[in-house]
Amino acid sequence: MIKTKQGNCIELLKELESNSIDLLVTEPPYKTINVELSYEWIPECYRVLKDSSHAYIMTNSLEMSDAIEKSGFEIISISEYFKCNKTLFNKKNKQYVIFCRKGKAKELNLPNIEYTSRINNFSSKVHPTEKPVGLMQFYIENSSKENDIVLDPFMGSGSTGVACLKSNRNFIGFEIDGNYYKIATDRIITKLSYKNYLENFDESSFNKKWLKCTNTHDGFFNDEKYEPFTEDEFKDLIQTNTEFKTQWELTLPNN
């Protein structure tokens, strides 16, 4: 299940049922962060999370810690990580991950693994504070199980949603900015479509026009072999080949 909506997360969170979410992974926008607003959206996140669930909140300021604790969360730890270069909206090279829980403690799935404390600001990102999918995937796999529901009320360019697809988790994401909402949903649709493409691949019965040919030469015979397109090749074909796009591009439910 992938569910996305464009709009103000404070209003959209109110549409979710209490105790319906298994994990929160999010990063409030730095350039518009408002400590007072934290007292509105954080209690709503607490309400919708199930008991014994975790939350990872990424921020460049610890000022929201009071709102987190007053909402009912217990802060387990505050980790620091360092960016190797800075962004326009966050000129600090140090950021924080506030790791907290609702209710009783539960075991981590990856207790002996620590994600790198240094993160590069990769040049291909489309959002000023975009995080690597691998980072989101680590938090998701550390604190949830397959088919759990992960919430990101500030989904930006959609890294958490993509990580959920890679981890076989369900995802609910909100984004107020129309441009970033489209970028996020396009990324999620591409990842979802490619996942479906690979799941349907069967070399013996798959129509060869949906595959790429890899010819090998042994000196006497040409051995014609076929294999699925890579994810980058798949994305290019979706954008340039109408027949391929019609066959393989999925759509998200009308939310």
C-alpha positions in Angstrom: 0.0 0.0 0.0 1.4 3.4 -1.1 -0.7 6.4 -0.2 0.4 10.0 -0.8 -1.4 13.3 -0.4 -0.5 16.9 -1.1 -1.4 19.3 1.6 -0.8 20.6 5.1 0.4 17.7 7.2 -1.3 19.0 10.4 -4.7 18.7 8.7 -3.9 15.5 6.8 -2.6 13.7 10.0 -6.0 14.3 11.5 -7.5 12.1 8.8 -5.5 9.1 10.0 -6.9 6.6 12.6 -5.3 6.5 16.0 -2.8 3.7 16.6 -2.6 2.8 12.9 1.0 3.5 12.0 4.0 1.3 12.8 6.9 3.8 12.3 7.6 7.5 11.8 10.6 8.6 9.7 10.6 12.2 8.8 12.6 15.5 8.5 10.7 18.8 9.0 11.8 21.4 6.4 14.7 23.5 7.8 13.8 26.8 6.1 10.3 26.9 7.5 10.7 25.0 10.8 8.6 26.6 13.5 9.0 25.4 17.1 5.4 26.4 17.9 4.1 24.2 15.0 6.0 21.3 16.5 3.4 21.3 19.3 0.7 20.7 16.6 2.2 18.0 14.3 4.2 16.0 16.8 1.2 15.2 19.0 -0.7 14.1 15.9 2.2 11.8 15.0 2.1 10.4 18.5 -1.6 9.8 18.3 -1.5 7.8 15.1 1.5 5.7 16.0 0.9 2.3 17.6 2.1 1.4 21.1 5.7 0.2 21.2 6.6 2.0 17.9 9.6 4.1 17.0 10.1 7.5 15.5 13.2 9.0 13.8 13.0 12.8 13.5 15.9 14.4 11.6 16.6 18.1 12.3 19.3 20.7 12.5 18.0 22.0 15.8 17.1 20.4 19.1 14.6 23.0 20.0 11.7 20.6 19.2 12.9 18.1 21.8 10.5 19.7 24.4 7.5 19.2 22.0 8.5 15.6 21.4 8.6 14.8 25.1 5.5 16.8 26.0 3.6 14.9 23.3 4.3 11.6 25.2 7.4 10.3 23.3 10.3 9.0 25.2 13.6 10.1 23.6 15.9 7.1 23.4 18.9 8.8 21.9 20.0 11.8 19.9 22.6 10.9 17.2 24.8 13.4 15.3 25.8 13.0 11.8 28.0 15.2 9.7 27.5 16.4 6.1 30.6 16.6 4.0 29.3 19.8 2.4 26.6 22.2 3.2 23.3 23.4 1.6 21.8 26.8 1.0 19.1 26.2 3.6 21.2 24.4 6.2 24.7 25.9 6.4 25.5 23.8 9.5 27.5 20.6 8.7 26.1 18.9 11.8 22.6 17.5 12.1 20.7 15.4 14.5 18.5 12.3 14.5 16.1 12.2 17.4 15.3 8.6 18.0 12.2 8.1 20.3 9.4 5.7 21.1 5.8 5.6 22.0 5.0 3.3 24.9 6.9 0.1 25.8 10.3 -0.6 24.5 10.9 -3.0 21.7 13.9 -4.7 20.2 15.7 -3.3 17.2 16.1 -5.5 14.2 19.7 -4.3 13.5 21.1 -3.6 17.0 24.7 -4.2 16.2 24.8 -2.1 13.0 25.6 1.6 13.0 24.9 3.7 10.0 27.7 6.0 8.8 28.0 9.3 10.7 29.1 11.1 7.6 26.7 11.8 4.7 27.7 13.4 1.3 25.4 16.0 -0.2 25.1 14.2 -3.5 25.0 16.4 -6.6 22.0 14.6 -8.3 19.5 15.4 -5.5 16.4 17.4 -6.4 15.5 18.6 -2.9 17.9 20.9 -0.9 17.9 18.6 2.2 17.3 15.3 0.4 18.7 12.3 2.3 20.1 9.1 0.7 17.6 6.3 0.3 20.0 4.0 2.1 19.8 6.1 5.3 16.0 6.0 5.3 16.1 2.3 4.5 18.4 1.6 7.5 15.9 3.3 9.9 13.0 1.5 8.3 14.5 -1.9 8.5 15.9 -1.3 12.0 12.5 -0.5 13.5 9.8 -2.2 11.5 9.0 -5.5 9.7 7.8 -6.2 6.2 4.3 -5.0 5.4 4.3 -2.5 8.3 3.1 1.0 7.6 5.7 3.8 7.6 4.6 7.5 7.8 6.5 10.5 6.6 4.4 13.7 6.9 7.2 15.9 5.3 8.1 13.5 2.4 10.0 16.1 0.3 11.3 14.4 -2.8 10.1 10.9 -1.6 13.3 9.2 -0.3 11.3 7.5 2.5 8.7 6.2 0.1 11.3 4.8 -2.2 13.1 3.1 0.8 9.8 1.6 1.8 9.4 0.0 -1.6 12.9 -1.4 -1.4 12.1 -2.8 2.1 8.7 -4.2 1.3 6.9 -1.8 3.7 3.7 0.2 3.2 4.0 3.9 3.0 1.9 7.0 3.8 3.5 10.4 2.8 2.4 14.0 2.8 3.9 17.0 1.1 2.7 20.6 1.0 4.8 21.8 -1.9 3.3 21.0 -5.3 6.6 20.8 -7.1 8.2 18.4 -4.6 5.0 16.4 -4.4 5.1 15.7 -8.1 8.8 14.8 -7.9 8.2 12.5 -5.0 5.3 10.7 -6.6 7.1 10.4 -9.9 10.1 8.7 -8.1 7.8 6.4 -6.2 5.8 5.4 -9.3 9.1 4.7 -11.2 10.4 2.5 -8.3 7.0 0.8 -7.9 6.7 0.2 -11.7 10.2 -1.3 -11.9 9.6 -3.5 -8.9 6.5 -4.9 -10.7 8.5 -5.3 -13.9 11.1 -7.5 -12.2 8.5 -9.5 -10.3 6.8 -10.3 -13.6 10.0 -11.3 -15.3 10.1 -14.9 -16.6 12.8 -15.6 -19.2 10.9 -18.5 -20.7 7.6 -16.6 -21.3 8.4 -12.9 -21.2 7.9 -11.0 -24.4 11.4 -10.3 -25.7 10.4 -6.8 -26.7 10.4 -5.9 -23.0 13.9 -7.1 -22.6 17.4 -6.1 -23.8 19.4 -8.5 -26.0 22.9 -9.4 -24.9 24.6 -11.3 -27.8 27.6 -13.5 -27.1 30.0 -14.9 -29.7 31.9 -18.1 -29.4 33.6 -18.0 -32.8 31.0 -20.2 -34.5 27.6 -19.3 -33.1 25.8 -16.3 -31.9 24.2 -17.0 -28.6 21.3 -14.6 -28.2 20.4 -13.9 -24.6 17.9 -11.6 -23.0 17.8 -9.9 -19.6 15.7 -7.3 -17.9 16.6 -3.6 -18.3 18.4 -1.9 -15.4 16.4 0.6 -13.3 18.0 3.5 -15.1 17.3 2.0 -18.5 13.7 1.3 -17.4 13.3 4.9 -16.3 14.6 6.2 -19.7 12.3 3.9 -21.6 9.3 5.0 -19.5 10.1 8.6 -20.5 10.8 8.0 -24.2 8.9 4.9 -25.3 5.1 5.3 -25.3 4.4 1.6 -25.8 6.8 0.7 -22.9 5.3 3.3 -20.7 1.7 2.1 -21.4 2.7 -1.5 -20.6 4.7 -1.0 -17.5 4.1 2.4 -15.8 1.8 1.9 -12.8 -0.3 4.7 -11.1 -0.8 5.5 -7.5 -4.4 5.2 -6.1 -6.4 8.4 -6.4 -6.0 9.9 -2.9 
